[in-house]
């Protein structure tokens, strides 16, 4: 493994740890509108966009395991979903979209909508609830998570800077 990969992996692990601690310690107690913000999917999107499909899939896998273990009510939902989101974010970043904030904003909102939608669907399968209540809760969670777009973007872009610099050097 090259030195830039090791540096990026250590930086990314630090960011995952910080976001996890913020998610578990602060955000679990901070419940505006009765919902908890979910910032971890943004890390998978940013890792995919800046590191490629493999980095996005790996970071998505780790963030999914963290989300499933800390939330406790989703059975492998986030592990599978965030791995797929991270991989496809990397694919889109490599071949379809530019690697900038507008692309991250679009992919971040789509990933948050997918996560909250699947959470609502899983909840509806376990406990019958009116659709409008589930939809309103999903929209609230999406809106309360939007401020975390900027810290996730900036931190993962910083963490994966050595990999991006190495790719620019090897590209003709």
C-alpha positions as CSV (number, residue, x, y, z in Angstrom):
1,X,0.0,0.0,0.0
2,X,1.3,3.4,-0.9
3,X,2.0,6.1,1.6
4,X,-0.8,8.3,0.4
5,X,-3.3,5.5,0.8
6,X,-2.2,5.0,4.4
7,X,-2.4,8.7,5.2
8,X,-5.9,8.9,3.6
9,X,-7.1,5.8,5.4
10,X,-5.9,7.2,8.8
11,X,-7.4,10.6,8.1
12,X,-10.7,9.0,7.0
13,X,-10.8,6.7,10.1
14,X,-10.3,9.9,12.3
15,X,-13.2,11.6,10.5
16,X,-15.4,8.5,10.9
17,X,-14.6,8.4,14.6
18,X,-15.4,12.1,15.1
19,X,-18.7,11.9,13.1
20,X,-19.6,8.7,15.0
21,X,-19.0,10.4,18.4
22,X,-21.0,13.4,17.4
23,X,-23.8,11.2,16.1
24,X,-23.9,9.1,19.3
25,X,-23.1,11.6,22.0
26,X,-24.6,14.9,20.7
27,X,-27.1,14.2,18.0
28,X,-28.9,11.3,19.8
29,X,-29.8,13.8,22.6
30,X,-30.5,16.7,20.2
31,X,-33.9,16.1,18.8
32,X,-35.5,19.1,17.2
33,X,-38.9,18.2,15.8
34,X,-38.6,14.8,17.4
35,X,-36.1,13.4,14.9
36,X,-32.4,12.6,15.1
37,X,-30.1,13.9,12.3
38,X,-28.3,11.2,10.4
39,X,-24.9,12.5,9.2
40,X,-23.1,9.2,8.4
41,X,-24.4,8.7,4.9
42,X,-22.8,11.9,3.8
43,X,-19.4,10.4,4.5
44,X,-20.0,7.5,2.2
45,X,-21.1,9.9,-0.6
46,X,-18.1,12.2,-0.1
47,X,-15.7,9.2,0.0
48,X,-17.1,7.8,-3.2
49,X,-17.0,11.1,-4.9
50,X,-13.4,12.0,-4.0
51,X,-11.8,8.6,-3.6
52,X,-13.6,6.5,-6.2
53,X,-15.9,3.5,-6.1
54,X,-13.7,1.3,-4.0
55,X,-13.1,4.0,-1.3
56,X,-16.8,4.9,-1.4
57,X,-17.8,1.3,-1.0
58,X,-15.4,0.6,1.8
59,X,-16.3,3.8,3.7
60,X,-20.0,3.1,3.1
61,X,-19.5,-0.4,4.5
62,X,-17.9,0.9,7.7
63,X,-20.4,3.7,8.1
64,X,-23.2,1.3,7.5
65,X,-21.9,-1.1,10.2
66,X,-21.5,1.8,12.6
67,X,-25.0,3.1,11.9
68,X,-26.6,-0.4,12.2
69,X,-24.8,-1.1,15.5
70,X,-25.5,2.3,17.0
71,X,-29.1,2.6,15.9
72,X,-30.0,-1.0,16.7
73,X,-33.3,-1.0,15.0
74,X,-32.3,-1.5,11.4
75,X,-31.3,-5.0,10.4
76,X,-28.3,-4.5,8.0
77,X,-30.3,-1.7,6.3
78,X,-27.5,0.8,6.5
79,X,-24.7,-1.7,5.9
80,X,-26.1,-2.6,2.5
81,X,-27.5,0.8,1.6
82,X,-24.5,2.9,2.4
83,X,-22.1,0.4,0.7
84,X,-24.1,0.7,-2.5
85,X,-24.5,4.5,-2.1
86,X,-20.7,4.9,-1.6
87,X,-19.8,2.7,-4.6
88,X,-22.3,4.4,-7.0
89,X,-21.2,7.9,-5.8
90,X,-17.6,6.9,-6.7
91,X,-18.8,5.5,-10.1
92,X,-20.7,8.7,-10.8
93,X,-17.7,10.8,-9.7
94,X,-15.4,8.9,-12.0
95,X,-17.5,8.8,-15.1
96,X,-20.5,11.0,-15.0
97,X,-20.3,14.0,-12.6
98,X,-17.7,16.6,-11.7
99,X,-16.1,16.2,-8.3
100,X,-17.3,19.4,-6.7
101,X,-19.7,20.7,-4.1
102,X,-22.7,20.9,-6.5
103,X,-22.3,17.2,-7.3
104,X,-21.8,16.3,-3.6
105,X,-24.9,18.4,-2.7
106,X,-27.1,16.5,-5.2
107,X,-25.7,13.1,-4.3
108,X,-25.9,13.9,-0.6
109,X,-29.6,14.9,-0.7
110,X,-30.4,11.9,-2.8
111,X,-28.6,9.6,-0.4
112,X,-30.3,11.2,2.6
113,X,-33.7,10.8,0.9
114,X,-32.9,7.1,0.2
115,X,-31.8,6.5,3.8
116,X,-34.8,8.2,5.4
117,X,-37.2,6.6,2.9
118,X,-35.9,3.1,3.6
119,X,-36.0,3.8,7.4
120,X,-39.6,4.9,7.0
121,X,-40.4,1.8,4.9
122,X,-38.8,-0.5,7.4
123,X,-40.7,1.2,10.2
124,X,-44.0,0.9,8.3
125,X,-43.4,-2.8,7.8
126,X,-42.8,-3.4,11.5
127,X,-45.5,-1.0,13.0
128,X,-48.4,0.1,10.9
129,X,-48.4,3.9,10.8
130,X,-50.1,6.4,8.6
131,X,-48.1,7.3,5.5
132,X,-48.3,11.0,6.0
133,X,-46.8,10.7,9.5
134,X,-43.9,8.6,8.1
135,X,-43.4,11.0,5.2
136,X,-43.4,14.0,7.5
137,X,-40.9,12.3,9.8
138,X,-38.6,11.5,6.8
139,X,-38.7,15.0,5.5
140,X,-38.0,16.4,9.0
141,X,-34.9,14.1,9.3
142,X,-33.7,15.1,5.9
143,X,-34.0,18.8,6.7
144,X,-32.4,18.5,10.1
145,X,-29.4,16.7,8.5
146,X,-28.7,19.2,5.7
147,X,-26.4,21.4,7.8
148,X,-24.0,18.5,8.0
149,X,-23.4,18.6,4.3
150,X,-20.6,21.2,4.5
151,X,-18.5,19.6,7.4
152,X,-18.8,16.2,5.7
153,X,-17.7,17.6,2.3
154,X,-14.8,19.6,3.7
155,X,-13.5,16.9,6.0
156,X,-13.6,14.0,3.6
157,X,-12.1,16.1,0.8
158,X,-9.2,16.9,3.2
159,X,-8.8,13.3,4.2
160,X,-8.6,12.0,0.6
161,X,-6.4,14.9,-0.7
162,X,-3.3,12.6,-0.8
163,X,-5.1,10.1,-3.1
164,X,-6.4,12.9,-5.4
165,X,-2.9,14.4,-5.6
166,X,-1.4,11.0,-6.5
167,X,-4.0,10.5,-9.2
168,X,-3.2,13.9,-10.8
169,X,0.5,13.0,-10.9
170,X,0.0,9.7,-12.7
171,X,-2.5,11.1,-15.2
172,X,-1.1,12.2,-18.5
